[in-house]
Amino acid sequence: MNRILLFILLSVFTLSQSTATLQKDSNDSTITVKTDKEKEKLTVLTNPVKDGYLKITFTSAHSNDITLTIINSLGKQVYNAKRGVNSDVQTFDVSKLTAGIYFLRVSTSSSNFVKKLIIR
């Protein structure tokens, strides 16, 4: 059920990309979106989050800013952060969020990524 919901969310966000293709690695922590012009890659390094800090890596040829949004299981936005991509690893303090299952959405000017996130 969760995979179906995640697939639907990913489909909606990738439809805005005219010729985007989606690849999912077997380790279930990396999503790659290929477009005609560029290749962007998001990797969640800490999933599940145990120490209160979410760490991701994001590589892009053209996007300099990312917006990270965490949505709870009821669809309510519980965390939002926007920052420039200035290093390989981006760290976000999510220690105020309660333990549970969330959706992580990372948006750039050219793509969107949605991933299941577990906080312990």
C-alpha positions as CSV (number, residue, x, y, z in Angstrom):
1,M,0.0,0.0,0.0
2,N,2.8,2.4,0.9
3,R,4.7,1.7,-2.3
4,I,1.5,2.3,-4.3
5,L,1.0,5.7,-2.6
6,L,4.6,6.6,-3.1
7,F,4.4,5.6,-6.8
8,I,1.3,7.8,-7.3
9,L,3.0,10.8,-5.6
10,L,6.2,10.3,-7.7
11,S,4.1,10.0,-10.8
12,V,2.3,13.3,-10.1
13,F,5.5,15.2,-9.5
14,T,7.4,13.7,-12.4
15,L,4.6,14.4,-14.9
16,S,5.5,18.1,-14.8
17,Q,8.8,17.1,-16.4
18,S,8.2,16.8,-20.1
19,T,10.6,13.9,-20.9
20,A,11.7,12.7,-17.5
21,T,12.4,9.1,-16.7
22,L,12.7,7.6,-13.2
23,Q,15.2,5.1,-11.9
24,K,15.1,3.6,-8.4
25,D,18.1,1.8,-7.1
26,S,17.8,-1.5,-5.3
27,N,18.9,-0.1,-1.9
28,D,15.7,2.0,-1.8
29,S,17.5,5.1,-0.7
30,T,18.4,6.8,-4.0
31,I,16.1,8.2,-6.6
32,T,17.5,9.5,-9.9
33,V,15.6,11.7,-12.3
34,K,17.0,12.0,-15.9
35,T,15.8,14.7,-18.1
36,D,17.0,15.7,-21.6
37,K,19.3,18.4,-20.2
38,E,20.5,17.2,-16.8
39,K,20.7,14.4,-14.3
40,E,19.7,15.0,-10.7
41,K,20.2,12.6,-7.8
42,L,18.9,12.6,-4.3
43,T,20.2,10.2,-1.6
44,V,18.9,10.0,1.9
45,L,21.8,9.0,4.1
46,T,20.0,8.7,7.4
47,N,16.7,6.7,7.0
48,P,15.5,6.0,9.6
49,V,16.5,9.1,11.4
50,K,17.7,8.1,14.9
51,D,19.7,11.1,16.2
52,G,17.4,14.0,15.2
53,Y,19.4,15.0,12.1
54,L,18.3,14.1,8.6
55,K,21.3,13.9,6.2
56,I,20.9,13.9,2.4
57,T,23.1,14.4,-0.6
58,F,21.9,16.1,-3.7
59,T,23.7,16.4,-7.0
60,S,22.5,18.6,-9.9
61,A,24.0,20.2,-12.9
62,H,21.8,23.3,-12.8
63,S,19.8,23.6,-9.5
64,N,21.4,25.7,-6.8
65,D,18.5,25.9,-4.3
66,I,16.5,23.1,-2.8
67,T,13.3,23.1,-0.7
68,L,12.9,20.3,1.7
69,T,9.4,19.6,3.0
70,I,8.3,16.8,5.5
71,I,4.6,15.8,5.4
72,N,3.0,13.6,8.1
73,S,0.7,10.7,7.4
74,L,-2.4,13.0,7.5
75,G,-1.0,15.2,4.7
76,K,0.0,18.1,7.0
77,Q,3.2,19.9,6.4
78,V,5.3,19.6,9.6
79,Y,8.7,20.8,8.4
80,N,9.9,23.1,5.7
81,A,13.4,24.4,4.9
82,K,15.0,26.1,1.9
83,R,18.7,26.4,1.3
84,G,21.3,26.6,-1.3
85,V,23.3,23.5,-2.2
86,N,26.7,24.5,-0.9
87,S,28.2,21.1,0.1
88,D,27.9,17.4,-0.6
89,V,25.9,16.5,2.5
90,Q,23.0,18.6,3.6
91,T,22.0,18.3,7.3
92,F,18.5,19.2,8.7
93,D,17.6,19.3,12.4
94,V,14.3,17.3,12.6
95,S,14.6,16.5,16.3
96,K,11.3,18.3,17.1
97,L,9.3,15.8,15.0
98,T,7.8,12.9,16.8
99,A,8.6,9.3,15.9
100,G,6.7,8.0,12.9
101,I,6.5,7.7,9.2
102,Y,6.6,10.8,7.0
103,F,6.9,11.8,3.4
104,L,10.1,13.7,2.4
105,R,9.7,16.0,-0.6
106,V,12.8,17.7,-2.1
107,S,12.0,20.3,-4.8
108,T,14.3,22.2,-7.1
109,S,13.6,24.5,-10.0
110,S,13.6,21.6,-12.4
111,S,12.5,18.5,-10.5
112,N,10.7,17.0,-7.4
113,F,11.6,14.0,-5.3
114,V,9.3,12.2,-2.9
115,K,10.6,9.6,-0.5
116,K,9.2,7.8,2.6
117,L,11.0,8.9,5.7
118,I,11.1,7.2,9.1
119,I,11.9,9.0,12.3
120,R,12.6,7.1,15.5
